[in-house]
């Protein structure tokens, strides 16, 4: 089956889980507070398990080289997104929430189940580099953007549970330390729930919004299409121009994991940042919801173009 079709099937599965969360709220089987509980489980248990387990691979020279390539690609993608957004800020009159939603993606929720479904579990380690870069930037550039000041939350970076998980996973990987099978299997079992739990949270969030208002706001669509179509298209042009897949063995598949992370919808964590810095959090949630729905169509299309052109 073509890669884009596999992705479409995977997104449909996740979207159906989103509808389950939506229905649980609308039928009053759950209250909106359940979304916060699931978010805590996702951030503090599920995601760290995914990260640490993904580093439990044999540190072959090929894997190490692929990781370095994925890291450089992830840094490059974020630099492109930040610079491109800075250029568009005045012409499009972008609010800070819109800027953050264009730069930061929902990779943490979507990328692991999608990469596993499309390429296999052996490739899950590579998008960890994208998450590491994004987490560091969220607590530095993201905080700066939302607060409008030069303050950087160093404490937030050091104490972030996912940053800690990445550091632990990287140390274990580089030192070739393998944790006991029973612990690794447990983390794998917990981590495998990231897709369903993440989409349940999104479904619950959508159920709290006035659907008519959300989907009748044309600006939501404009912002979502910039995030889902234009930004990925810019990456494809640059990747093709520099022949990015030729730098390492299996470069196309490794770069594809980074590309999948970059074409996911607007990050849900932007809403949390907006709340913390007293920005327009409801609008951030709208952008996340609309881009999530549109991604059902755009992600397979963009991945098909990537697979054909790059």
N, C-alpha and C positions, 0 to 999 in steps of 0.2 A: 504493500500500500504506500502511496506517495506520502512524504513527510507532512505536507500540508493537510492531507486528509486525516492522518493519525492525530495531528494537533486538533483538528476540528472535532473529532470524536472525543478526545480528551477534554476539550473545553465544554462540550455539550454535557458530559458526565458531571463536571464541576458545576455547570449552570443549573442542572437538575437538583443538585444538592443545595444550591442557593435558594431555589424555589421551596425546598423543604423548610429551610429556616424562615423564609417569608411566610409560609402557611402556618407554621407553629405560632407565630406572633399574631397573625390575623385571626386565627381560631382561638386565641387566648389560652393555648396550652402552655405557652411560655410568656414571660414578661420581658420587656426590653432590657431589663437588668441582666438577663441571661447572656446578652452579648458581651457585657463587661467581664463576667465570669469566664466565658470562653476565651476572651482576649488575654486574660491573665494566664490561663492554661497554655495558650499558644505561645506567648512571649517567654514565659518563665520555665516551661517544661518541654513542650513539643519542639520548638525551634532549636533550642540548645542541643536536644537529642539528635535532631537531624544533622546539625553542623558537626558535632563530635563524631557521630557514626560515619559521616561522609569522608572523614579524614582517615578512617581505619582501612587504608589500602597499602599495598606493598610500595615502598618508596623507590620505584624503579627510575632510572634516569629519564625515561620517556615521560613518565607521569610528572616528575619534578619540572621538566622543561615545559610540559603542557600547562602546568599550574602557573609558572612564571609568565607564559604567553597570555593566559587567561587574565592574569592580574593586570598586565600592561594594557590589554584590550579594555578591561573594565575601567581603568583609570582614564584611558583615552575617551571612552564613551561618555563618562561623566564630565570631562573637560569640554567636549563638544556640546553636550546638552547645556552646560552652564553658560558657555560663550554664546551659543545660539539664542538662548533665552535672553541674555543681556542685550543682544542686537534687536530682538523683537519687542523688548519691554516698552519702549516709547511708541513705536508705530502701532502696536496692538493695545496700548494702554493697559498692560497687564498688572493686576493686583498682585500682592506678595503671595497670596494663596494660589493664584493661577500660575505664578512662576514656579513655586515649589511643586505643584502638581504636574507641571511639564517636565521637570528635571527628575523627580523621584518616582519610581515605579513600585508596583505591588509584587515585586519579584519574590519576596520572602514567602508569600502564600502560594503563588502559582508556579514558580520556576521548578521546584523540586519534583512535584508530581508530573509536570509536563515533560521535563527532561527524562525522567524515569520511563515514562510511557513511550517517548519518541526514540530515545537513543539507548536507554538501558541504565541500570543503577550505577555502573562503573563510571558514568559521566557526571554524576551528581556532585562530585568534589569540585568541578570547575566553576559552576556558578556561585560557589561559596566565596570566590574572590570578588565577584560583583557585589554580593551582600556585604562583605567586609568593607569595601570601598564606600558603598552607599551608607552604611551605618556610621562610619567615621565622618562622612560629609554631612549627614543629617544632624549630627551633634555639633558641627562646626559651621559650615556654610548655611545649613538649614536654620540653625538657631540665630545666626547673624541676620539672615533674610527676614525671619519672622519678627525678631526683636527690633531690627533697625539700628542695632548698635554693634560695636566691635567686640562685644563680650563673647568668649568661647567657653562653653561648659566643659572644662577639662575633667571635672569630677564625674559628669555624666558619661563621658567617653570611657573613663577607667572602670566605672562601676556597672556599665551596661552589660547585662547578662549574656547577650549575644556576642559582644566583643570578647568577653571572657571565654566563652565557648570556642570562638575562633582561635584565640591564643592557645587554649588548651589543646584543641584539635591539631593545630599547626605544630606545636611542640611534640606531641605524640607521634605525628607523622614524620617529622624531621629526625627524631631520635629513634625511629623504627620501633616504637613501643606499642604493643597490641594489648588492649584491655581484655580481661577475661571474657570468654565467649558468652556466658550467661548475662553479663552486663551489656555487652555490645548488642546481643539479640534483643534485650529488653528495650534499649534505646531505639533500635531499628523498628520494633513493634510500635512504640510510642510515636516515633517520627513519621511512620506511615500514615498517621491520622492528620497530617498537616493540611492536606488538600481539603478533605471533608470539613474539618473544623473551621478552616479559614473561610470557606464558602458559606457555611452556616452563619458565621459572624456577619458576612456581607449581606446575606439574606435578611437577617434580623435588622441590620442597619437600614436597608431599603424599606422594610415594613414600617419603620418609625417615621419615614418621610411622607409628605403628600406627593404621591406618585404623579398626579396630574401636573402639579407645579414643577416638579423636577424635570419631567420629560417634555414640557411645553416651553421651557426656557431655551431659546435658540443659542444663546451664548455658551450654554453647557455643551452643546454639540460641536460648536466651533473649537472650543478648548480641547474637547476629547479627541477630535479629529487631528488637531495639531500633534497631540501626544501619541496617537495610535497610527497615524499615517505619515505625516510630514517628518517628524523626528526619526522614525525608522528608515524612511527613504533617504534622508541625509546620510545615515550610517551606511546604508547599502552602497551609495555612490562612493563614499570615502573608502570603504573596505575593498570595493572593486578596483578603485583607482590605485591603491597602494599594494594590491595583490596580497592582502593580509593573510589569506589561508595558506600561503606558500612558505611561511616562516618556520613552521614546525611540522613534523609528521602528524597526520590526522588533524591538521589545522582547521579544516572546514567544520568538522564536528565539534571541536573545542570552541571555535569562534561562534558556532551556532548556539551553544549553551549561553554564551554571553549575550548574543543577539536576542534570544528568547526572553532573557531577563529584562532587556531594554525595551521590549515592545509590549510588555504587560500594562494593565491600566494604571491610572494614577494611584499613588501609594495611600493606603488608608491611614498610615501614621501621620500624614500631613494634617489630617483632621485633629489629631491629638496635639500636634505642635501648635496648630492654630488656636486651640482652646487654651493651651498653656500661656501663649503670648497674647491672648485676647484679640486675635484676628477673627476673620469671618469663618468660623468653624462649620456652620451649616452649609455654606457654599462649598467648602472643601469636601464635605460629605456628598454633596450633589455631583461634583466632578468625578468622585470615585465611583459613584453608582452608575452614572451615564457611561463612563469609559469602560466599566466592567461589562455592561450589557453590549456595547458596540464591539468590544474585543472578541466576542463570539464570532464575528465576521472578519474583523480586520487582522487578527493574529494569524489565522491560516493563510490569508492573502499575502501578508508581508513575508511570512516564512517561505511561501512558494516563490516569491520574487527573489528572496535571499538565496534559496536553493538553486535557482535558475541562473542568477546573475553573478553571484560572488564565487 
